């Protein structure tokens, strides 16, 4: 945990398109950063709606807000493509997670319900 907290000081994200981000840790600890729940509070404050994260691989983590429109839709497309044709090195999960101050919750889209 101490190593992760040290790495979190350099917590960086690249904006792939307006509202859609990729976590960028040069050490490969990207997905491990999810265990640092409190540290995501600042990230959650910068997105529209609830922060949703897709930890696809060890160093492949995308995130956006539920109210970012196109960016949220693109995140869902990325996850669905990865489910159908896995290509991420060192895969972890194609599950989306919603950030809460108390911890991560599995995020399920409800058919026909606008998020």
N, C-alpha and C positions, 0 to 999 in steps of 0.2 A: 504494500500500500504506500509506503514511503517513496518508493521509486516512481509509482504512478503519480503521486501528488507532486513530486519534483518535475515530472514531465508535463503535468497539467499547467504549470506556469507558462509553458510555451504552447498552450492550446491554440492551435491555428486551424482555420477553415478557409477553404477556397470556395468562392461563390461561382458555381458552374453556370448559373443563369439567375435572373432576379428571383431571390427567395429559395433557391435550391443550393445546398452547400455540401461539400465533401470535407470530412475531417482530414487533416493533414499533419500527421506526426512523423517525423523523420526516423523514429526508432522502431516503427512497426507496432506500437502499442495502441493503435487507434481504437480497436474494438474493446480493449481492456479499459479504456477511459470510461466506459459505461458504468463501471462499479463506483466511480466517483460521483455519486448522485448529487450532492450539494453543489459541486462545481458546475453543473449544467444549468443552474438557475440563471446565470448571466446570459447564457445562450438562449434559453427559453424566453427571456425578456425581449430578445431581438427579432423573434419571428412572429408572424401574424397567426393568432390562434394558438392551439396547443402544439408544443414541440413534439414531432414524430421522427424517430430515428430508425434507420434500416442498417443494422450491423451485418452486412453481407459477408465480409471476410475480415481476416486479421487486420489488414490495413485498408479496408474498403468500407467506409461508414458514411452514409449519406443522411442528411436531415433537412427538414423544412417545417413549416407550420401548417396546421390543418386549414387555415384560411388564406393560403397563398395562391389559390386558384391553379394556374398552369403548373407552377412548381410542384404542388402537391400531386397533381395528376401525373406529372412526369416521374415523380418518385414511385408512384404505384406501378407505372409502366416498367420502370427499371427493375423493381422487385419481381413483377410477374415474368418478365423475360428471364431473369435469373432462375426462377422456379422451373421454367420450361426448358431452358438450355444453360445449365450452370457453366460459368466461365471464370468466375472470380477465384484467384489463387487463395489457398488456405481458407475455404468457406467456413462460415459460422452459422448464419441463419438468414432465412428469407422472411422472417417474422418482423412486422413493424412493432415498435414500442413507443408508447406515449410517456413523456416525462411528467412526473409528479414530485413535489418536494419530498415525499415519503419513499419514493422509489419508482422504478419503471413498471408500467402496466402493458400487457399485451394489447395491441391496438387492432381491432377488427372493424373492417368496413361493413356496414349493414347494407345489403342490396336495396337500392331504391331510396336510400336515405341520404340526403345532402349533408355532408360533413361540415 
